[in-house]
Amino acid sequence: MAAVLGVSGLYHDAAAALVVDGRIAAAVQEERLSRVKNDPRLPVRAMRSCLATAGLAPGDLDRIVFYEQPFARLERVMVSLLRAWPRSIRQFPRALASMLSDKIWALDRIAEELPVPRARVVAAEHHRSHAASAFFASPFERAAVLTVDGVGEAATTVLWHGQGKDLRACERIDFPHSLGLLYAAITAWLGFEVNEGEYKVMGLAAHGEPRLHDEFERIVRLDPDGGFSLGLEYFAFESDTEIGFGPRLVSLLGPPRPAGRPFRLGAGEQDQHYADVAATLQRVTEAALLGLARRALRTTGEEDLCLAGGVALNAVANRRLLAESGARRVFVQPAAGDAGGALGAALIGALDLGDPRPPKLASAALGPALDPAEAAALAGHLGLAWERASDPAERAAELLLEGHIVAFAEGRCELGPRALGQRSILALPDRRAVRDRINRAVKRREPFRPFAPSALAERAGAWFDGAPNDMTPFMTTVCHVRPEARSSLAAVTHVDGTARLQTVTAASAPALFEVLSALERRGARPVVLNTSLNGPGEPIALGAADAVAFYASHPVDALVAGDVVLRRRK
C-alpha cells in the first residue's frame, strides 16, 4: 500500500489530492486556502493541507505526481509560436518568460517546497490525469472515457478505453483545434472573464435563440464521424492569448460586448444578439460533444461513458449526452476541470504502485473540516449574536421555513466549483423574489444566472425528470423540472424549464440530507435552493473564519456553522 500526492497548478485552478492505501483521503483547491479566486500558483498550501488531513508528513509519501508534463507543454508552445511567426512576435517573449520562469521547473519546486527527494516526484500526461479522475472515481468497471478541455501538452480532446485499472488512449485531437478554446474565445467576446465566465455563458444561452448557424459553421466544422476542426482564421491563439478571438470573428459576429456592462435582456436588440450568440455556441458545443461521445462508444464498444476536462462541466451538454449519445449511464466527477487533474494524477500514481482501484466517489467532501468552536469564538469577538443548536439540521429547517436565507457550513469542504451542502447558501425554492434577492444583494451577479436545487434523492423524481442519475449527486447535469412543479419551484427553475439538480443521500452530503429530511418531517417539500457560500470574486468559504466573515459582510439572515447558529438581531 502507498501514499501518493497528486498536484495540479501553474495555469489555473491549482489543487492537491491525496490517495492513501487505495482510498481518496483528501483533496482541496489552492484558492480555498489562499482566498485568491482560481488561484493558479503551485498549490503549496493545498499540498500541506492534504497531508495534515491524513496525519502524514512529507517523508511518508511514496510518490508525488504532477498532472502534466512541463517540457512537453513547453515544446508545444514554442513550436506553435514559431509556426505563427511573425504574427506571434508579441506573444513569443511573454510565453517564453512564463514557461522558463517557473512552469518547466514544477517538479523541482514541489520537491523543494515539501520537502521530499526529487526522485519521488514524477509527471503524468495532462489528459491521462483528466481521464483517471473520471474513470477511476466512477462506478463503472468498464467505460468509454472522453476528455475535452482547452489544451494540455498538445492534445485538446482524447478518447479513452477504461477497463478495470487500465486506461488506453484510442484517438486524439491536438491544438489548435479545441472546443475549450472555442468556448473561451466566445466567452471573452461576450465580455466575460475566461476560466470563470463560461458558467455565465451557459446561463445566458437559455435566453437566446441559436439562430447564427451559418456563422458558426465557419467558426467550427463538425465532421459526420464525430470529429471537429476550428476555422483558425477567426482566432488569435498565438498572437493574443488574453482574448483568443481575431478581427475576422469580430467582422462575422459584430463588436464584442464591453466587459462589465450590465445586460438588459428584452430591452434592446444588441443584448439579445449576444444572448443568441451564446445560445448558438452552446448548441454547437452540444452537437460536437454528442458526435465525440458516439464515436467514443462506437470505438470502444462500451455502453457507459465518463467525461472530464473543463468542457465536461457544461451541465446542459451533459444532459443531452445522457439522453442522446446512446450511453446507458454517464458519469462526470465534481472537479472535472484542472483541479480534478490533481485527483487523477494521485490515482495514476497509486495504481502504478500496485494499490487497488478506489471505491466509487460517494462524496465531494474531501477538504479540511470546519471547526464550530472557532466560529463561536469569532462571533463572540465580533459581538455577533449566536447560540448553540442541539439539532443543527432542525434549526436550519426552522429558519428556512420562516423564509430566511441561511448560510450553511458543515464538515469537510467540497472539491470542485459546485456547492454541494458543505459550504452553501440555502433558501426555500418556491419564490422568485428570494432568487432575485440572493442574485442582487447577496451574490451581486447577473440576473439571468440560475440557482440550483438540492433534493432528497429518493424523492427527486417527483419533481425532476430523469432523477436521480450518476451525475446528479455532483450537480454535473441538468434535469427538466416537471411542468406541474415549476410554479412551486420558481426560484430554481431556469427560463428553459431545467434545473442543475443535486440529489442528496446520507452518504453524499450527510448534513444537507438531515436538513432536507427535517423539512419533510415538518410537512414541507424536501427541496432547497442551494448556491455557493461566497460573494462576487471570492472562492467558496473553507473554514469558520471565511463563513463568519461572509455572514458579517453579506445580507443573509443566518449562519449555521456546525452546531453554532448566528442570527441577526431584530
Summary of the structure (lengths in Angstrom):
residues: 570
radius of gyration: 22.9
end to end distance: 56.3
largest distance: 69.0
contacts: 2197
relative contact order: 0.13
helix: 40%
strand: 20%
